[in-house]
Structures are given as C-alpha cells and as structure tokens.
Amino acid sequence: MRVSPEGTTGWYFFITSKDNPALDGKNVPVAKVIEGLDALDKIAASEVEGDKPKQRIEIKKITLQ
C-alpha cells in the first residue's frame, strides 16, 4: 500500500530481483519469493524499453502467505 501526499492510498506491487534504493521509504515489503525463483529470473532477463518490458509479462497465479 502506498499513501500519496493527498492522503489517498493505492495498491500495487513490485517484484524486484535486486536492491532498488528508489523504493526505499516509499513502499513496504510484504512478501519474499521462496519458490519459483526461476520465474523471477525469467522476468529479470526480459528485454526492456526504458523501465518497462517489451513484451507483456502476466502473472497467472501467485500465493501470499
């Protein structure tokens, strides 16, 4: 969850494969990948244009515990 300066909240998540200081202090970690690291590696290796992947990456199932 992220709270904007106006006091509104938004829900989205980032999957990071390495440290990202740009997210420090702005977002709260809610999970850690413990299975499926091969899928994370494939996402990290995908071709990008700027900061977005060239092809859509779709997560069809995810489980948070």
PDB file as gemmi writes it, atoms N, CA and C in Angstrom:
CRYST1    1.000    1.000    1.000  90.00  90.00  90.00 P 1                      
ATOM      1  N   MET A   1       0.850  -1.174   0.000  1.00  0.00           N  
ATOM      2  CA  MET A   1       0.000   0.000   0.000  1.00  0.00           C  
ATOM      3  C   MET A   1       0.892   1.232   0.000  1.00  0.00           C  
ATOM      4  N   ARG A   2       0.485   2.208  -0.745  1.00  0.00           N  
ATOM      5  CA  ARG A   2       1.229   3.463  -0.800  1.00  0.00           C  
ATOM      6  C   ARG A   2       0.264   4.604  -0.494  1.00  0.00           C  
ATOM      7  N   VAL A   3       0.688   5.504   0.361  1.00  0.00           N  
ATOM      8  CA  VAL A   3      -0.133   6.662   0.710  1.00  0.00           C  
ATOM      9  C   VAL A   3       0.431   7.874  -0.010  1.00  0.00           C  
ATOM     10  N   SER A   4      -0.419   8.536  -0.778  1.00  0.00           N  
ATOM     11  CA  SER A   4       0.022   9.715  -1.526  1.00  0.00           C  
ATOM     12  C   SER A   4       0.054  10.930  -0.598  1.00  0.00           C  
ATOM     13  N   PRO A   5       0.695  12.011  -1.030  1.00  0.00           N  
ATOM     14  CA  PRO A   5       0.699  13.241  -0.221  1.00  0.00           C  
ATOM     15  C   PRO A   5      -0.709  13.769   0.066  1.00  0.00           C  
ATOM     16  N   GLU A   6      -1.662  13.423  -0.806  1.00  0.00           N  
ATOM     17  CA  GLU A   6      -3.042  13.870  -0.598  1.00  0.00           C  
ATOM     18  C   GLU A   6      -3.781  12.999   0.422  1.00  0.00           C  
ATOM     19  N   GLY A   7      -3.129  11.919   0.863  1.00  0.00           N  
ATOM     20  CA  GLY A   7      -3.751  11.038   1.856  1.00  0.00           C  
ATOM     21  C   GLY A   7      -4.509   9.869   1.263  1.00  0.00           C  
ATOM     22  N   THR A   8      -4.509   9.728  -0.062  1.00  0.00           N  
ATOM     23  CA  THR A   8      -5.176   8.585  -0.678  1.00  0.00           C  
ATOM     24  C   THR A   8      -4.220   7.405  -0.746  1.00  0.00           C  
ATOM     25  N   THR A   9      -4.770   6.211  -0.867  1.00  0.00           N  
ATOM     26  CA  THR A   9      -3.923   5.020  -0.932  1.00  0.00           C  
ATOM     27  C   THR A   9      -4.090   4.312  -2.261  1.00  0.00           C  
ATOM     28  N   GLY A  10      -3.074   3.585  -2.638  1.00  0.00           N  
ATOM     29  CA  GLY A  10      -3.125   2.781  -3.853  1.00  0.00           C  
ATOM     30  C   GLY A  10      -2.487   1.440  -3.579  1.00  0.00           C  
ATOM     31  N   TRP A  11      -2.954   0.427  -4.291  1.00  0.00           N  
ATOM     32  CA  TRP A  11      -2.429  -0.920  -4.113  1.00  0.00           C  
ATOM     33  C   TRP A  11      -1.801  -1.406  -5.404  1.00  0.00           C  
ATOM     34  N   TYR A  12      -0.567  -1.761  -5.340  1.00  0.00           N  
ATOM     35  CA  TYR A  12       0.144  -2.401  -6.424  1.00  0.00           C  
ATOM     36  C   TYR A  12       1.394  -2.994  -5.820  1.00  0.00           C  
ATOM     37  N   PHE A  13       2.107  -3.799  -6.590  1.00  0.00           N  
ATOM     38  CA  PHE A  13       3.309  -4.383  -6.024  1.00  0.00           C  
ATOM     39  C   PHE A  13       4.436  -4.396  -7.042  1.00  0.00           C  
ATOM     40  N   PHE A  14       5.630  -4.437  -6.518  1.00  0.00           N  
ATOM     41  CA  PHE A  14       6.838  -4.538  -7.323  1.00  0.00           C  
ATOM     42  C   PHE A  14       7.467  -5.887  -7.042  1.00  0.00           C  
ATOM     43  N   ILE A  15       7.970  -6.520  -8.070  1.00  0.00           N  
ATOM     44  CA  ILE A  15       8.789  -7.709  -7.892  1.00  0.00           C  
ATOM     45  C   ILE A  15      10.202  -7.267  -8.243  1.00  0.00           C  
ATOM     46  N   THR A  16      11.083  -7.305  -7.269  1.00  0.00           N  
ATOM     47  CA  THR A  16      12.450  -6.876  -7.518  1.00  0.00           C  
ATOM     48  C   THR A  16      13.407  -8.058  -7.388  1.00  0.00           C  
ATOM     49  N   SER A  17      14.404  -8.085  -8.249  1.00  0.00           N  
ATOM     50  CA  SER A  17      15.394  -9.158  -8.198  1.00  0.00           C  
ATOM     51  C   SER A  17      16.718  -8.670  -7.613  1.00  0.00           C  
ATOM     52  N   LYS A  18      16.775  -7.382  -7.279  1.00  0.00           N  
ATOM     53  CA  LYS A  18      17.961  -6.815  -6.642  1.00  0.00           C  
ATOM     54  C   LYS A  18      17.524  -5.585  -5.856  1.00  0.00           C  
ATOM     55  N   ASP A  19      18.416  -5.046  -5.050  1.00  0.00           N  
ATOM     56  CA  ASP A  19      18.080  -3.856  -4.269  1.00  0.00           C  
ATOM     57  C   ASP A  19      17.684  -2.711  -5.196  1.00  0.00           C  
ATOM     58  N   ASN A  20      16.700  -1.923  -4.763  1.00  0.00           N  
ATOM     59  CA  ASN A  20      16.240  -0.785  -5.537  1.00  0.00           C  
ATOM     60  C   ASN A  20      16.056   0.400  -4.596  1.00  0.00           C  
ATOM     61  N   PRO A  21      17.092   1.222  -4.409  1.00  0.00           N  
ATOM     62  CA  PRO A  21      17.012   2.344  -3.474  1.00  0.00           C  
ATOM     63  C   PRO A  21      15.881   3.327  -3.787  1.00  0.00           C  
ATOM     64  N   ALA A  22      15.414   3.380  -5.032  1.00  0.00           N  
ATOM     65  CA  ALA A  22      14.328   4.298  -5.388  1.00  0.00           C  
ATOM     66  C   ALA A  22      13.039   3.953  -4.654  1.00  0.00           C  
ATOM     67  N   LEU A  23      12.911   2.714  -4.186  1.00  0.00           N  
ATOM     68  CA  LEU A  23      11.700   2.300  -3.471  1.00  0.00           C  
ATOM     69  C   LEU A  23      11.825   2.489  -1.962  1.00  0.00           C  
ATOM     70  N   ASP A  24      13.032   2.733  -1.460  1.00  0.00           N  
ATOM     71  CA  ASP A  24      13.253   2.869  -0.021  1.00  0.00           C  
ATOM     72  C   ASP A  24      12.426   4.010   0.571  1.00  0.00           C  
ATOM     73  N   GLY A  25      11.755   3.719   1.654  1.00  0.00           N  
ATOM     74  CA  GLY A  25      10.979   4.730   2.356  1.00  0.00           C  
ATOM     75  C   GLY A  25       9.649   5.067   1.712  1.00  0.00           C  
ATOM     76  N   LYS A  26       9.347   4.476   0.562  1.00  0.00           N  
ATOM     77  CA  LYS A  26       8.108   4.778  -0.137  1.00  0.00           C  
ATOM     78  C   LYS A  26       7.158   3.594  -0.180  1.00  0.00           C  
ATOM     79  N   ASN A  27       7.693   2.413   0.007  1.00  0.00           N  
ATOM     80  CA  ASN A  27       6.893   1.193  -0.088  1.00  0.00           C  
ATOM     81  C   ASN A  27       7.300   0.235   1.015  1.00  0.00           C  
ATOM     82  N   VAL A  28       6.390  -0.635   1.381  1.00  0.00           N  
ATOM     83  CA  VAL A  28       6.627  -1.600   2.448  1.00  0.00           C  
ATOM     84  C   VAL A  28       6.730  -2.993   1.850  1.00  0.00           C  
ATOM     85  N   PRO A  29       7.825  -3.726   2.121  1.00  0.00           N  
ATOM     86  CA  PRO A  29       7.903  -5.110   1.639  1.00  0.00           C  
ATOM     87  C   PRO A  29       6.805  -5.947   2.285  1.00  0.00           C  
ATOM     88  N   VAL A  30       6.090  -6.723   1.473  1.00  0.00           N  
ATOM     89  CA  VAL A  30       5.011  -7.553   2.002  1.00  0.00           C  
ATOM     90  C   VAL A  30       5.242  -9.034   1.770  1.00  0.00           C  
ATOM     91  N   ALA A  31       6.260  -9.378   0.994  1.00  0.00           N  
ATOM     92  CA  ALA A  31       6.471 -10.796   0.696  1.00  0.00           C  
ATOM     93  C   ALA A  31       7.907 -11.022   0.259  1.00  0.00           C  
ATOM     94  N   LYS A  32       8.296 -12.278   0.268  1.00  0.00           N  
ATOM     95  CA  LYS A  32       9.607 -12.703  -0.199  1.00  0.00           C  
ATOM     96  C   LYS A  32       9.401 -13.946  -1.048  1.00  0.00           C  
ATOM     97  N   VAL A  33      10.052 -13.998  -2.193  1.00  0.00           N  
ATOM     98  CA  VAL A  33       9.934 -15.165  -3.063  1.00  0.00           C  
ATOM     99  C   VAL A  33      10.705 -16.321  -2.421  1.00  0.00           C  
ATOM    100  N   ILE A  34      10.007 -17.436  -2.170  1.00  0.00           N  
ATOM    101  CA  ILE A  34      10.674 -18.600  -1.593  1.00  0.00           C  
ATOM    102  C   ILE A  34      10.616 -19.799  -2.534  1.00  0.00           C  
ATOM    103  N   GLU A  35       9.738 -19.745  -3.517  1.00  0.00           N  
ATOM    104  CA  GLU A  35       9.646 -20.761  -4.564  1.00  0.00           C  
ATOM    105  C   GLU A  35       9.436 -20.039  -5.885  1.00  0.00           C  
ATOM    106  N   GLY A  36       9.879 -20.664  -6.947  1.00  0.00           N  
ATOM    107  CA  GLY A  36       9.663 -20.073  -8.265  1.00  0.00           C  
ATOM    108  C   GLY A  36      10.694 -19.036  -8.643  1.00  0.00           C  
ATOM    109  N   LEU A  37      11.881 -19.143  -8.054  1.00  0.00           N  
ATOM    110  CA  LEU A  37      12.918 -18.172  -8.398  1.00  0.00           C  
ATOM    111  C   LEU A  37      13.288 -18.236  -9.876  1.00  0.00           C  
ATOM    112  N   ASP A  38      13.086 -19.375 -10.516  1.00  0.00           N  
ATOM    113  CA  ASP A  38      13.336 -19.481 -11.955  1.00  0.00           C  
ATOM    114  C   ASP A  38      12.418 -18.539 -12.724  1.00  0.00           C  
ATOM    115  N   ALA A  39      11.181 -18.395 -12.270  1.00  0.00           N  
ATOM    116  CA  ALA A  39      10.251 -17.461 -12.918  1.00  0.00           C  
ATOM    117  C   ALA A  39      10.720 -16.024 -12.719  1.00  0.00           C  
ATOM    118  N   LEU A  40      11.203 -15.699 -11.524  1.00  0.00           N  
ATOM    119  CA  LEU A  40      11.725 -14.357 -11.260  1.00  0.00           C  
ATOM    120  C   LEU A  40      12.935 -14.073 -12.147  1.00  0.00           C  
ATOM    121  N   ASP A  41      13.801 -15.069 -12.313  1.00  0.00           N  
ATOM    122  CA  ASP A  41      14.970 -14.901 -13.185  1.00  0.00           C  
ATOM    123  C   ASP A  41      14.540 -14.622 -14.628  1.00  0.00           C  
ATOM    124  N   LYS A  42      13.493 -15.288 -15.113  1.00  0.00           N  
ATOM    125  CA  LYS A  42      12.995 -15.055 -16.478  1.00  0.00           C  
ATOM    126  C   LYS A  42      12.453 -13.634 -16.621  1.00  0.00           C  
ATOM    127  N   ILE A  43      11.740 -13.172 -15.605  1.00  0.00           N  
ATOM    128  CA  ILE A  43      11.219 -11.804 -15.631  1.00  0.00           C  
ATOM    129  C   ILE A  43      12.381 -10.819 -15.662  1.00  0.00           C  
ATOM    130  N   ALA A  44      13.390 -11.045 -14.812  1.00  0.00           N  
ATOM    131  CA  ALA A  44      14.537 -10.141 -14.735  1.00  0.00           C  
ATOM    132  C   ALA A  44      15.336 -10.116 -16.036  1.00  0.00           C  
ATOM    133  N   ALA A  45      15.330 -11.219 -16.783  1.00  0.00           N  
ATOM    134  CA  ALA A  45      16.101 -11.302 -18.023  1.00  0.00           C  
ATOM    135  C   ALA A  45      15.340 -10.792 -19.248  1.00  0.00           C  
ATOM    136  N   SER A  46      14.082 -10.422 -19.090  1.00  0.00           N  
ATOM    137  CA  SER A  46      13.296  -9.992 -20.241  1.00  0.00           C  
ATOM    138  C   SER A  46      13.820  -8.661 -20.798  1.00  0.00           C  
ATOM    139  N   GLU A  47      13.647  -8.476 -22.112  1.00  0.00           N  
ATOM    140  CA  GLU A  47      14.079  -7.242 -22.762  1.00  0.00           C  
ATOM    141  C   GLU A  47      13.176  -6.092 -22.347  1.00  0.00           C  
ATOM    142  N   VAL A  48      13.777  -4.924 -22.166  1.00  0.00           N  
ATOM    143  CA  VAL A  48      13.019  -3.762 -21.719  1.00  0.00           C  
ATOM    144  C   VAL A  48      13.226  -2.583 -22.652  1.00  0.00           C  
ATOM    145  N   GLU A  49      12.261  -1.680 -22.618  1.00  0.00           N  
ATOM    146  CA  GLU A  49      12.364  -0.367 -23.258  1.00  0.00           C  
ATOM    147  C   GLU A  49      12.240   0.630 -22.127  1.00  0.00           C  
ATOM    148  N   GLY A  50      13.331   1.271 -21.768  1.00  0.00           N  
ATOM    149  CA  GLY A  50      13.314   2.143 -20.602  1.00  0.00           C  
ATOM    150  C   GLY A  50      13.199   1.291 -19.355  1.00  0.00           C  
ATOM    151  N   ASP A  51      12.121   1.481 -18.608  1.00  0.00           N  
ATOM    152  CA  ASP A  51      11.926   0.679 -17.398  1.00  0.00           C  
ATOM    153  C   ASP A  51      10.756  -0.294 -17.529  1.00  0.00           C  
ATOM    154  N   LYS A  52      10.284  -0.516 -18.754  1.00  0.00           N  
ATOM    155  CA  LYS A  52       9.155  -1.418 -18.974  1.00  0.00           C  
ATOM    156  C   LYS A  52       9.552  -2.559 -19.896  1.00  0.00           C  
ATOM    157  N   PRO A  53       8.990  -3.749 -19.673  1.00  0.00           N  
ATOM    158  CA  PRO A  53       9.310  -4.877 -20.562  1.00  0.00           C  
ATOM    159  C   PRO A  53       8.744  -4.645 -21.967  1.00  0.00           C  
ATOM    160  N   LYS A  54       9.470  -5.142 -22.980  1.00  0.00           N  
ATOM    161  CA  LYS A  54       9.000  -5.015 -24.362  1.00  0.00           C  
ATOM    162  C   LYS A  54       7.752  -5.854 -24.590  1.00  0.00           C  
ATOM    163  N   GLN A  55       7.689  -7.011 -23.955  1.00  0.00           N  
ATOM    164  CA  GLN A  55       6.511  -7.864 -24.073  1.00  0.00           C  
ATOM    165  C   GLN A  55       5.807  -7.916 -22.730  1.00  0.00           C  
ATOM    166  N   ARG A  56       4.506  -8.005 -22.787  1.00  0.00           N  
ATOM    167  CA  ARG A  56       3.697  -8.094 -21.571  1.00  0.00           C  
ATOM    168  C   ARG A  56       4.098  -9.325 -20.756  1.00  0.00           C  
ATOM    169  N   ILE A  57       4.241  -9.142 -19.459  1.00  0.00           N  
ATOM    170  CA  ILE A  57       4.517 -10.238 -18.534  1.00  0.00           C  
ATOM    171  C   ILE A  57       3.282 -10.383 -17.653  1.00  0.00           C  
ATOM    172  N   GLU A  58       2.705 -11.547 -17.679  1.00  0.00           N  
ATOM    173  CA  GLU A  58       1.467 -11.780 -16.930  1.00  0.00           C  
ATOM    174  C   GLU A  58       1.689 -12.854 -15.875  1.00  0.00           C  
ATOM    175  N   ILE A  59       1.350 -12.528 -14.653  1.00  0.00           N  
ATOM    176  CA  ILE A  59       1.402 -13.499 -13.563  1.00  0.00           C  
ATOM    177  C   ILE A  59       0.010 -14.095 -13.447  1.00  0.00           C  
ATOM    178  N   LYS A  60      -0.113 -15.377 -13.741  1.00  0.00           N  
ATOM    179  CA  LYS A  60      -1.413 -16.016 -13.739  1.00  0.00           C  
ATOM    180  C   LYS A  60      -1.829 -16.516 -12.372  1.00  0.00           C  
ATOM    181  N   LYS A  61      -0.843 -16.807 -11.518  1.00  0.00           N  
ATOM    182  CA  LYS A  61      -1.175 -17.283 -10.178  1.00  0.00           C  
ATOM    183  C   LYS A  61      -0.045 -16.865  -9.230  1.00  0.00           C  
ATOM    184  N   ILE A  62      -0.433 -16.379  -8.073  1.00  0.00           N  
ATOM    185  CA  ILE A  62       0.530 -16.033  -7.045  1.00  0.00           C  
ATOM    186  C   ILE A  62      -0.117 -16.334  -5.699  1.00  0.00           C  
ATOM    187  N   THR A  63       0.657 -16.835  -4.781  1.00  0.00           N  
ATOM    188  CA  THR A  63       0.134 -17.146  -3.456  1.00  0.00           C  
ATOM    189  C   THR A  63       0.939 -16.385  -2.411  1.00  0.00           C  
ATOM    190  N   LEU A  64       0.272 -15.620  -1.581  1.00  0.00           N  
ATOM    191  CA  LEU A  64       0.899 -14.916  -0.474  1.00  0.00           C  
ATOM    192  C   LEU A  64       0.460 -15.572   0.817  1.00  0.00           C  
ATOM    193  N   GLN A  65       1.423 -15.865   1.672  1.00  0.00           N  
ATOM    194  CA  GLN A  65       1.085 -16.470   2.964  1.00  0.00           C  
ATOM    195  C   GLN A  65       1.636 -15.638   4.078  1.00  0.00           C  
TER     196      GLN A  65                                                      
END                                                                             
